[in-house]
Amino acid sequence: DGAFQMTGTELATCLRHGQTPIVMILNNRGYTTEREILEGPFNDVHEWRYDEICTLLNGGIGHRVETFGAFVQAMDSAMADSEHLHVLNVILDPKDRSTAMTRVARRLAKRLSQPSPERS
């Protein structure tokens, strides 16, 4: 979701060119990889209603997804409709992360904590 706040309006380009992707935003309200490296309020982002970007862009259908059932319903709807762009705002816990991402973030944190040759 943090990355989408920087680039999400590019969905207007999709609409302009008649593209109809299904966009899934994993909304954990911040920068989860960075939270693993260093916790702090700078990892939080202002909460957006990503599912409402379709209204802003005057095209597409937005879905707010808070449960597994809602996810299945939104995906079924999106997969059955190739005429419209669909944006799924999938609400996650801020600490929800994959094992692989946790491993990568911890390695990065370890590397960042070591002095570099230039700083020695």
ZAFIKE-6556 format. One record per residue (C-alpha): chain; residue in one letter; residue number from 1; x, y, z. Coordinates in steps of 0.2 Angstrom, whole numbers, always signed. Layout:
N
site unit: A code: A pos: NUM x: X y: Y z: Z
...
This chain:
120
site unit: A code: D pos: 1 x: +0 y: +0 z: +0
site unit: A code: G pos: 2 x: +14 y: +12 z: +3
site unit: A code: A pos: 3 x: +21 y: +9 z: -14
site unit: A code: F pos: 4 x: +4 y: +11 z: -22
site unit: A code: Q pos: 5 x: +3 y: +28 z: -14
site unit: A code: M pos: 6 x: +18 y: +33 z: -24
site unit: A code: T pos: 7 x: +12 y: +26 z: -41
site unit: A code: G pos: 8 x: -6 y: +21 z: -40
site unit: A code: T pos: 9 x: -13 y: +35 z: -51
site unit: A code: E pos: 10 x: -4 y: +26 z: -66
site unit: A code: L pos: 11 x: -20 y: +16 z: -66
site unit: A code: A pos: 12 x: -27 y: +31 z: -76
site unit: A code: T pos: 13 x: -14 y: +25 z: -90
site unit: A code: C pos: 14 x: -22 y: +8 z: -90
site unit: A code: L pos: 15 x: -40 y: +15 z: -92
site unit: A code: R pos: 16 x: -34 y: +27 z: -106
site unit: A code: H pos: 17 x: -27 y: +12 z: -116
site unit: A code: G pos: 18 x: -42 y: +1 z: -112
site unit: A code: Q pos: 19 x: -33 y: -11 z: -101
site unit: A code: T pos: 20 x: -43 y: -20 z: -88
site unit: A code: P pos: 21 x: -31 y: -27 z: -75
site unit: A code: I pos: 22 x: -36 y: -34 z: -58
site unit: A code: V pos: 23 x: -25 y: -25 z: -45
site unit: A code: M pos: 24 x: -23 y: -32 z: -28
site unit: A code: I pos: 25 x: -17 y: -20 z: -14
site unit: A code: L pos: 26 x: -11 y: -29 z: +1
site unit: A code: N pos: 27 x: -15 y: -15 z: +13
site unit: A code: N pos: 28 x: -5 y: -17 z: +29
site unit: A code: R pos: 29 x: -5 y: +2 z: +32
site unit: A code: G pos: 30 x: +13 y: +5 z: +30
site unit: A code: Y pos: 31 x: +30 y: -2 z: +25
site unit: A code: T pos: 32 x: +31 y: -19 z: +32
site unit: A code: T pos: 33 x: +49 y: -24 z: +26
site unit: A code: E pos: 34 x: +55 y: -8 z: +34
site unit: A code: R pos: 35 x: +46 y: -11 z: +50
site unit: A code: E pos: 36 x: +56 y: -27 z: +52
site unit: A code: I pos: 37 x: +72 y: -17 z: +50
site unit: A code: L pos: 38 x: +68 y: -3 z: +61
site unit: A code: E pos: 39 x: +51 y: +0 z: +70
site unit: A code: G pos: 40 x: +45 y: +18 z: +70
site unit: A code: P pos: 41 x: +30 y: +29 z: +65
site unit: A code: F pos: 42 x: +39 y: +33 z: +49
site unit: A code: N pos: 43 x: +34 y: +16 z: +43
site unit: A code: D pos: 44 x: +16 y: +20 z: +44
site unit: A code: V pos: 45 x: +6 y: +28 z: +29
site unit: A code: H pos: 46 x: -9 y: +39 z: +29
site unit: A code: E pos: 47 x: -24 y: +27 z: +27
site unit: A code: W pos: 48 x: -32 y: +28 z: +10
site unit: A code: R pos: 49 x: -48 y: +20 z: +3
site unit: A code: Y pos: 50 x: -39 y: +11 z: -11
site unit: A code: D pos: 51 x: -55 y: +3 z: -17
site unit: A code: E pos: 52 x: -62 y: +21 z: -20
site unit: A code: I pos: 53 x: -48 y: +26 z: -33
site unit: A code: C pos: 54 x: -59 y: +19 z: -47
site unit: A code: T pos: 55 x: -71 y: +34 z: -43
site unit: A code: L pos: 56 x: -57 y: +46 z: -43
site unit: A code: L pos: 57 x: -51 y: +39 z: -60
site unit: A code: N pos: 58 x: -69 y: +38 z: -67
site unit: A code: G pos: 59 x: -67 y: +20 z: -71
site unit: A code: G pos: 60 x: -66 y: +3 z: -64
site unit: A code: I pos: 61 x: -73 y: -6 z: -49
site unit: A code: G pos: 62 x: -66 y: -6 z: -32
site unit: A code: H pos: 63 x: -68 y: -19 z: -18
site unit: A code: R pos: 64 x: -64 y: -17 z: +0
site unit: A code: V pos: 65 x: -59 y: -35 z: +7
site unit: A code: E pos: 66 x: -58 y: -38 z: +25
site unit: A code: T pos: 67 x: -62 y: -57 z: +26
site unit: A code: F pos: 68 x: -58 y: -72 z: +16
site unit: A code: G pos: 69 x: -76 y: -74 z: +10
site unit: A code: A pos: 70 x: -76 y: -56 z: +4
site unit: A code: F pos: 71 x: -59 y: -60 z: -5
site unit: A code: V pos: 72 x: -67 y: -75 z: -14
site unit: A code: Q pos: 73 x: -82 y: -64 z: -19
site unit: A code: A pos: 74 x: -71 y: -50 z: -25
site unit: A code: M pos: 75 x: -60 y: -61 z: -35
site unit: A code: D pos: 76 x: -75 y: -71 z: -43
site unit: A code: S pos: 77 x: -82 y: -54 z: -48
site unit: A code: A pos: 78 x: -66 y: -47 z: -55
site unit: A code: M pos: 79 x: -62 y: -64 z: -64
site unit: A code: A pos: 80 x: -80 y: -64 z: -72
site unit: A code: D pos: 81 x: -78 y: -46 z: -78
site unit: A code: S pos: 82 x: -65 y: -43 z: -92
site unit: A code: E pos: 83 x: -74 y: -26 z: -96
site unit: A code: H pos: 84 x: -68 y: -16 z: -81
site unit: A code: L pos: 85 x: -52 y: -13 z: -71
site unit: A code: H pos: 86 x: -54 y: -20 z: -53
site unit: A code: V pos: 87 x: -45 y: -14 z: -38
site unit: A code: L pos: 88 x: -45 y: -25 z: -22
site unit: A code: N pos: 89 x: -41 y: -16 z: -6
site unit: A code: V pos: 90 x: -36 y: -31 z: +4
site unit: A code: I pos: 91 x: -35 y: -26 z: +23
site unit: A code: L pos: 92 x: -21 y: -35 z: +32
site unit: A code: D pos: 93 x: -14 y: -34 z: +50
site unit: A code: P pos: 94 x: +2 y: -22 z: +50
site unit: A code: K pos: 95 x: +12 y: -37 z: +56
site unit: A code: D pos: 96 x: +6 y: -49 z: +43
site unit: A code: R pos: 97 x: +21 y: -54 z: +32
site unit: A code: S pos: 98 x: +27 y: -70 z: +24
site unit: A code: T pos: 99 x: +41 y: -80 z: +31
site unit: A code: A pos: 100 x: +52 y: -76 z: +15
site unit: A code: M pos: 101 x: +49 y: -58 z: +17
site unit: A code: T pos: 102 x: +54 y: -58 z: +35
site unit: A code: R pos: 103 x: +70 y: -68 z: +31
site unit: A code: V pos: 104 x: +75 y: -55 z: +18
site unit: A code: A pos: 105 x: +71 y: -40 z: +29
site unit: A code: R pos: 106 x: +81 y: -48 z: +43
site unit: A code: R pos: 107 x: +96 y: -51 z: +32
site unit: A code: L pos: 108 x: +95 y: -33 z: +26
site unit: A code: A pos: 109 x: +94 y: -26 z: +43
site unit: A code: K pos: 110 x: +109 y: -36 z: +48
site unit: A code: R pos: 111 x: +119 y: -30 z: +33
site unit: A code: L pos: 112 x: +113 y: -12 z: +37
site unit: A code: S pos: 113 x: +120 y: -13 z: +54
site unit: A code: Q pos: 114 x: +137 y: -18 z: +49
site unit: A code: P pos: 115 x: +150 y: -4 z: +46
site unit: A code: S pos: 116 x: +153 y: -2 z: +28
site unit: A code: P pos: 117 x: +172 y: +0 z: +22
site unit: A code: E pos: 118 x: +168 y: +18 z: +17
site unit: A code: R pos: 119 x: +163 y: +22 z: +35
site unit: A code: S pos: 120 x: +177 y: +13 z: +44
